[in-house]
């Protein structure tokens, strides 16, 4: 069974991502974090296969959390979801080996993310 960590400081955003992913991957297990620091702890505790990460959160930026997670777990697939669509944010996400997906979350954006997660 695959496990997805959903990281966003907005509970509503986490619920939307979970609902969209669960609609196409109902057998997956879901865990959530509301900050970059919490995400790093959750990765160590639960070893998820995949992660969706917001950028702008209180405390640590999502891109910084993703960088730390990928240093320890280089094979994890991460999708950065953000309304902050500046080129610098997109470039940073790609440099980390993650994909960048603009918010708002839609069925189409979730399809792109799942394709990224499942491609080898």
N, C-alpha and C positions, 0 to 999 in steps of 0.2 A: 504494500500500500504506500502511495506517495504522500508526503507531508508538505504542506504549504504554510510558511510563516507570512502573515500579513502585517506590515508595519506602517502605521499611520497614526498621527495624534488625534485624528477625527474618528470617533466611533462610527459615525454614519458612513464615512469612506470605507472603513474596514468591513462594515456590514454589506455595502454595495459590492465590493470586490468579492467577498465570500459568496454572496448570492449568485453573482455572475459565474464564478468558477464552479461552484457546486452544481449549477445547472448543466454543465458539460462534463464535469468530473465528480459525480456524486460519491464515488468511493474514496476520494481523498480525505485525509485528516487535516484539520485546520487549527492553527495556533495563531495567537495575535500578540502584538506588542504596540505600545503607544509612544515609544521613543527609541532613538538609536541605541542608547545604553541598554534598555530593556531587550531590544532585538539581539544584541550580542550575547546577553545572558541566555535568552531563549534558544539560540543556536547551540550553545554549549549543552544545555539541558535536554533538548528535544531532537537535535540533529535533523532539521528539516531538509528535504530535497531541493526545495525552491523557496524563493522569497520575493514578495512585492514590497517595495520600499518607497515611502514618501521622502521628499528632500527636506522641505521646510518644516521642522518640528522643534519644540523647545529643547534646549540643550544641544546635543550633537546633531549635525546635519546628517540626513540619510545617506548622502554620498560618502561621508566619513565613516559611518557605521558599515556601509557596504564594503568599503575598502578594508576595514579591519576583519570583517567576516570572511572576505575572499582571501585574505592573507593566510588565515587559519584553515579555510575550507575552499581551496581553489577550484573544486569541481562543482560547487553549488551554483545553480542558475539564479540570477537576480534580475528582476525587472524594476526599473525606477519609474514610478508614477509621479508626475508632478504637474501642477499648473504653471510652474516656473519654466517656461520653454526657451529661456535664453540659450544661445549657442554654447556658452561656457558650461552650462549644466548638462546639455546633451553631449558635448565633447567629453566631459569628465565621466559621465556614465559609460560611454563607449570605451574610454581608456581603461576603465575598471574591468571591462569584459561583460558589462550588463547591457541591457537594452533600455532605451528611454521611451516612455509612452506618455503622451500628454493627457492630462485630466481635462474634462470629466471622463470617468470610466464608462465605457460602453461595451456592448456585446462584441463589437468589432475589435476594440482594443484588447479585450480579454482573449479573443481568438488569437491575436498576434502574440500575446504573452504565453499562452498555452503552447502554441507552435514553437516558440523559443525554448520553453521548458522541456518539451518532449523531443526536440531535435538533438542529435548527438554530434 
